[in-house]
């Protein structure tokens, strides 16, 4: 930034010309040779690098405690320019530097000086590289490690702020400023395959944030996160950087759109504050990533841990120079610009004064500049400030003001925090890829299994068919052969026997005429051939018997072969069953992976919905938010009394109660006219809101009448008012048991299932929530559908209804925790068995304070019972417990969460596995 309009001026903006540097430094003695006295204005102790915010150890916990880091301040002296060499030739410089002592002396007059100490003192001979290494490099290294960092230049106009920060060095690379050198270091450290760098370039002109990369975008809103106070500019252009050349082109484009004007102090004076924002997103390489183990043809996921992402943001701020109107000669529109610059710088000075003095109020909202730099001073960023001054005694006042600004800034301490989070989107994408691979592998294996099964089945069937066919043919052939042989043998025997009989009869008849001796002798001779024939027949029969035995042996052999084939078939069937079982296991694993992916998607969706809800809340009118918050708080403390706005002329309820009598009012609940019933139930509800009337209403049968209205009527108004009255009565422990004994929980559950009006659901949820706080009714309330009814009402989505549901769950969990401590409760929580844990985890980060407080209490009470620990780890509740132990606004809940985590063996084991420190 050139300091005069002369030909020999030092040009700091474009770097096209540099004047010769002074060869002699100014002396610290007066003209008379008298040694000047030294009066110390402000001398600060030297601190460690970590305390100065420029280095220090890295914190891997990412916790909220942070690391203390003071704002580092360096002072840089500009050499005399051409005009000063002429005009101030007879005058000594008003500044004397002692860089080896990191000390600066400011001469007030010829005999008195003030001494100041800074973190770095840079002479007029200091190179751009030296300035970068001592001022900016520690901050850039912190950004690469996941911390936010700020580098800012402050000083009088024409002292070299833009030269120090934004010099491009196109003609001489040694002139490169902090912006260019910082991007070189960032690009050298990151991996563009896994990391990303995005840049926004803005200017604050006349209290309006404008986009230097898109001049049409000239009114960008500043958004503050209500939870942590982080400032963001969602409307700004965000450019992805892949190489150094594209970054230089971006700076050139932004510089061309920045406002500048010619003044007496600077021919090209910046009329706006330039803000460069560099967002660095780095993925950490973890040993416990997404690993898989091969087992045969199946791939089983062993661990599921999302990758860790560190996000650092570097903010480089080139402030417009402060100036006095009488010196700069500004007029007209330039005068208005100067006023706006001085006002914003004044607001910045007030904030730094308040931080340095530990004031209870810091006026960050007085200017858009201070709102943008809220994280840089007193926030969570590492901040380095370089103040630029000139040597001319004519500007001693401005130089003094700049030095005092730097001295006050050195007293500001930031709490540097690591920006580290889990990359669930990347994990989801990796899971989807692995799931697709598993599906393809399963399909290939299934196809191979089916083909193998078909081959084995066809082969077995063919073998069995062949064996059966061979056995049947052989058996039939043997049977037919034996039958033929048998029939032929029988026929021959019959023929021989018939011949022998005839022959014997003829011989006997012929011998009958002879004597007996001759007959006997001849008979013996005729019988002998017959006996021989019989002997032959016996031999034939024995032969037939042997053939039969051989046939039977062949049949047995065939049967044995058939049995072997059946065993082969059984073995094939068992192999088929084993393959089917493997397919079922693969299917179950696939469903498990799909469930895990669905859970991650639901978490991402919940984060998106939470962000949308936060944006809508910020856009709503302040009075509406105040009213909504008040209504939500009243719904948590006590259900409101139900008034009848249509009966403004009627007497008050108390007077009506005294005049008419409770019995008469209760009798009207059964009236035929619907309007009469509505008015009567409203009166009873208002009476029930007073604790003094509750006992009389119950003794007079009012509770029974209210329950009958829920059962017998279909009017939505009656249901809403009756449920509100029952909720008020359910605040008494005795009445709670009466409600349960008369089937009240079933009637309330039925009403909740049929109702659509949010107010009706709020009343019903409030009544059930009161019943959930009774230790004696836990089992009965759950068995009659109370928990299911509470969870069913979340479909409404109304904050008041969800607040009552969360209160009921918290009451129920508290009773279970108490019973577990007393030893009367074992096993998992009934809430977990009914599926309430998933809803609790999904809504643990809701923006509605009433819902979040009850959910946090419910999580802490559930975690106190060791029987619930495994389920809570599986559902991801352990992360919410860690967050509650760190971020919860209530000290008692935060302490309860921390005590629960440290006392549970299951939680401690999981936290050690995940390398999470909760100390």
Secondary structure, 3 states (H helix, E strand, C coil): CCCCCCCCCCCCCCCCCCCCCCCCCCCCECCCCCECEEEEEECCCCCCHHHHCCCCCCCCCCCCCCEEEECEEEEEEECCCHHHHHHCCCCCCCEEEEHHHCEEEEECCCCEEEEEECCEEECCCCCHHHHHHHHHHHHHHHHHCCECEEEEEEEECCCCHHHHHHCCCCCCHHHCCHHHHHHHHHHHHCCCCCCEEEEEEEEEECCEEEECCCCCCCCCCCEECCCCCCEECCCCCCEECCCHHHHHHHHHHHHHHCCEECCCCCCCEECCEEEEEEEEEEECCCCCCCCEEEECCEEEECCCCCEEEEEEEEEEEECCCECCHHHHCCCCHHHHHHHHHHHHHHHHHHHHHHHHCCCCCCCHHHCHHHHHCCCCCCCCCEEEEEEEEECCHHHHHHHHHHHHHHHHHCCCEEEECECEEEEHHHHHHHHHHHHHHHHHHHHHHHHHHHHHHHHHHHHHHHHHHHHHHHHHHHHHHHHHHHHHHHHHHHHHHHHHHHHHHHHHHHHHHHHCCCCHHHHHHHHHHHHHHHHHHHHHHHHHHHHHHHHHHHHHHHHHHHHHHHHHHHHHHHHHHHHHHHHHHHHHHHHHHHHHHHHHHHHHHHHHHHHHHHHHHHHHHHHCCHHHHHHHHHHHHHHHHCCCCCCCHHHCCCCCHHHHHHHHCHHHHHHHHHCCCHHHHHHHHHHHHHHHCCHHHHHHHHHCCHHHHHHHHHHHCCCHHHHHHHHHHHHHHCCCHHHHHHHHHCCHHHHHHHHHHHCCCHHHHHHHHHHHHHHCCCHHHHHHHHHCCHHHHHHHHHHHCCHHHHHHHHHHHHHHHHHHHHHHHHCCCCCCCHHHHCCHHHHHHHCCCCCCHHHHHHHHHHHHHHHCCHHHHHHHHHHCHHHHHHHHHHHCCCHHHHHHHHHHHHHCHHHHHHHHHHCCCCC
